[in-house]
Amino acid sequence: MSTLAPPPVDDIAEFWMKIPYGAWIPMQEAARRLREVGLPREVLTAAVRKGRRRSLLRTEARPEGTYVMRVREL
């Protein structure tokens, strides 16, 4: 069984800053922005979870899917 190495912190911070402040976006859009900074889609859940733990991001489940937004600056 192989595990993914954690992505570099600088790349995750760059991803967090690509999430709009105060505006919900679908997780599919967040995944596209994650790929823009060079991170694989497989680390999306971990990157969002880490952002939630640091009180940078919020998520919301809706019938059409999960949404994410940034709630503060780094």
LOFI-600047 format. One line per field, with one value per residue (C-alpha): x, y, z; residue number from 1. Coordinates in nm, 4 decimals. Example, Ala and Ser with C-alpha at 12.3 -4.5 7.8 and 13.67 -1.06 7.14 Angstrom:
BEGIN
xx <- 1.2300, 1.3670
yy <- -0.4500, -0.1060
zz <- 0.7800, 0.7140
n <- 1, 2
***
This chain:
BEGIN
xx <- 0.0000, 0.1443, 0.0628, 0.0932, 0.3593, 0.2107, 0.2258, 0.4659, 0.3176, 0.3938, 0.1886, -0.1033, -0.0911, -0.0946, -0.3985, -0.5779, -0.5235, -0.6881, -1.0114, -1.2199, -1.2689, -1.6350, -1.7670, -1.8698, -1.7265, -1.7977, -1.5332, -1.4847, -1.3669, -1.1417, -0.9915, -0.9161, -0.7422, -0.5468, -0.4136, -0.3214, -0.0668, 0.0753, -0.0822, -0.2571, -0.6327, -0.5777, -0.4665, -0.7792, -0.9530, -0.6391, -0.5716, -0.9297, -0.9313, -0.6066, -0.7527, -1.0610, -0.8464, -0.6601, -0.9922, -0.9063, -1.1762, -1.5369, -1.7281, -2.0988, -2.2859, -2.5681, -2.7941, -2.5916, -2.2539, -2.0015, -1.8890, -1.5857, -1.4917, -1.2049, -1.3073, -0.9813, -0.6388, -0.3257
yy <- 0.0000, 0.3366, 0.6728, 1.0133, 1.2401, 1.5591, 1.8447, 2.1322, 2.3918, 2.6784, 2.5062, 2.4531, 2.8185, 2.9225, 2.6989, 2.8472, 3.1980, 3.0921, 3.0181, 3.3389, 3.5266, 3.5286, 3.3565, 2.9915, 2.7856, 2.4204, 2.1654, 2.0882, 2.4470, 2.4132, 2.1002, 2.2965, 2.5676, 2.3000, 2.1679, 2.5258, 2.5391, 2.2009, 1.9785, 1.6528, 1.6261, 1.3433, 1.5925, 1.8115, 1.6628, 1.6889, 2.0484, 2.1568, 1.9721, 2.1415, 2.4802, 2.4106, 2.3170, 2.6465, 2.8355, 2.9551, 2.7658, 2.6647, 2.3971, 2.3567, 2.0512, 2.1320, 1.9029, 1.9813, 1.9160, 2.0482, 2.4119, 2.5809, 2.9421, 3.1221, 3.3090, 3.4842, 3.5805, 3.3763
zz <- 0.0000, -0.1000, 0.0520, -0.1020, 0.0406, 0.1795, -0.0691, -0.0017, 0.2340, -0.0080, -0.2784, -0.0415, 0.0665, -0.2991, -0.3531, -0.0489, -0.1881, -0.5160, -0.3299, -0.3394, -0.0144, 0.0906, -0.2223, -0.2492, -0.5362, -0.6221, -0.5211, -0.8930, -0.9403, -0.6341, -0.7929, -1.1122, -0.9077, -0.7206, -1.0526, -1.1560, -0.8726, -0.9757, -0.7114, -0.8060, -0.7603, -0.5112, -0.2426, -0.2720, 0.0324, 0.2470, 0.1361, 0.2092, 0.5425, 0.6447, 0.5450, 0.7573, 1.0571, 1.0237, 0.9996, 0.6482, 0.4610, 0.5108, 0.3270, 0.2733, 0.1469, -0.0932, -0.2964, -0.6107, -0.4422, -0.1935, -0.1990, -0.0439, 0.0354, 0.2042, 0.5200, 0.6147, 0.4859, 0.5534
n <- 1, 2, 3, 4, 5, 6, 7, 8, 9, 10, 11, 12, 13, 14, 15, 16, 17, 18, 19, 20, 21, 22, 23, 24, 25, 26, 27, 28, 29, 30, 31, 32, 33, 34, 35, 36, 37, 38, 39, 40, 41, 42, 43, 44, 45, 46, 47, 48, 49, 50, 51, 52, 53, 54, 55, 56, 57, 58, 59, 60, 61, 62, 63, 64, 65, 66, 67, 68, 69, 70, 71, 72, 73, 74
***
